[in-house]
Amino acid sequence: MTSRSIFLFIFLACAALMAFGFYLQYAQGLEPCVLCMVQRLFFMLLGLTALIAFLQNPARTGTRIYAFLTALFSACGAGIAGRQIWLQHLPPDKVPECGPDLFFMLETYPLTEALMTALKGTGDCAEVVWTFLGGSIPQWAIVVFIGIFILSVIILINPGVAMLKRLGRGGKRKHDH
């Protein structure tokens, strides 16, 4: 599997997750909490970065830059998902109070205060409203973020041959020399 095909896979995975998130929101009526919205932002950043990397198909240095960005965004997304998982497992008396939604905070508070408040999460973030195979939305999100992080590190280590050498070409592109 080449770096380019991994970037395409990351883009398609992020697009599918975003579509599923919008399905849950608009077809099933599940309103995303502040931390869910931040995780969506990181999936969008990941998908956009991966799409640009796929379309540009850069040489070794460019591939490493895109892989670094996808590793960074996936690590940040995993951190946010981890925070939400932690909130979901707090005893009820330790759950923070519910707060305003992200858009209200961005319109009302200074940007830094809105972001700091959003990253802390609120009581809404502690509520488990959907599960699949016993895992909540942030639990599945952290699995995907970690998977993307691992793929990104694989590309960082060897951008020319991400996982398997290309058949007949020894894993090198003409412009990689």
ZIFEN-V571834 format. One record per backbone hydrogen bond with DSSP energy under -0.5 kcal/mol. NH is the residue of the N-H (numbers start at 0). CO is the residue of the C=O. If there is no record, write none. Layout:
nh = [NH & NH]
co = [CO & CO]
This chain:
nh = [5 & 6 & 7 & 8 & 9 & 10 & 11 & 12 & 13 & 14 & 15 & 16 & 17 & 18 & 19 & 20 & 21 & 22 & 23 & 24 & 25 & 26 & 26 & 27 & 29 & 30 & 36 & 37 & 38 & 39 & 40 & 41 & 42 & 43 & 44 & 45 & 46 & 47 & 48 & 49 & 50 & 51 & 52 & 53 & 54 & 55 & 56 & 62 & 63 & 64 & 65 & 66 & 67 & 68 & 69 & 70 & 71 & 72 & 73 & 74 & 75 & 76 & 77 & 78 & 79 & 80 & 81 & 82 & 83 & 84 & 85 & 86 & 87 & 88 & 88 & 89 & 93 & 94 & 94 & 104 & 105 & 106 & 107 & 108 & 113 & 114 & 115 & 116 & 117 & 118 & 119 & 120 & 122 & 124 & 125 & 125 & 126 & 126 & 128 & 131 & 134 & 136 & 139 & 140 & 141 & 142 & 143 & 144 & 145 & 146 & 147 & 148 & 149 & 150 & 151 & 152 & 153 & 154 & 155 & 156 & 157 & 162 & 163 & 168 & 169 & 170 & 171 & 175 & 176]
co = [1 & 2 & 3 & 4 & 5 & 6 & 7 & 8 & 9 & 10 & 11 & 12 & 13 & 14 & 15 & 16 & 17 & 18 & 19 & 20 & 21 & 21 & 22 & 22 & 23 & 28 & 32 & 33 & 34 & 35 & 36 & 37 & 38 & 39 & 40 & 41 & 42 & 43 & 44 & 45 & 46 & 47 & 48 & 49 & 50 & 51 & 52 & 58 & 59 & 60 & 61 & 62 & 63 & 64 & 65 & 66 & 67 & 68 & 69 & 70 & 71 & 72 & 73 & 74 & 75 & 76 & 77 & 78 & 79 & 80 & 81 & 82 & 83 & 84 & 85 & 86 & 90 & 90 & 91 & 100 & 101 & 102 & 103 & 104 & 109 & 110 & 111 & 112 & 113 & 114 & 115 & 116 & 96 & 121 & 121 & 122 & 122 & 123 & 126 & 134 & 131 & 129 & 135 & 136 & 137 & 138 & 139 & 140 & 141 & 142 & 143 & 144 & 145 & 146 & 147 & 148 & 149 & 150 & 151 & 152 & 153 & 0 & 0 & 165 & 165 & 165 & 168 & 172 & 173]
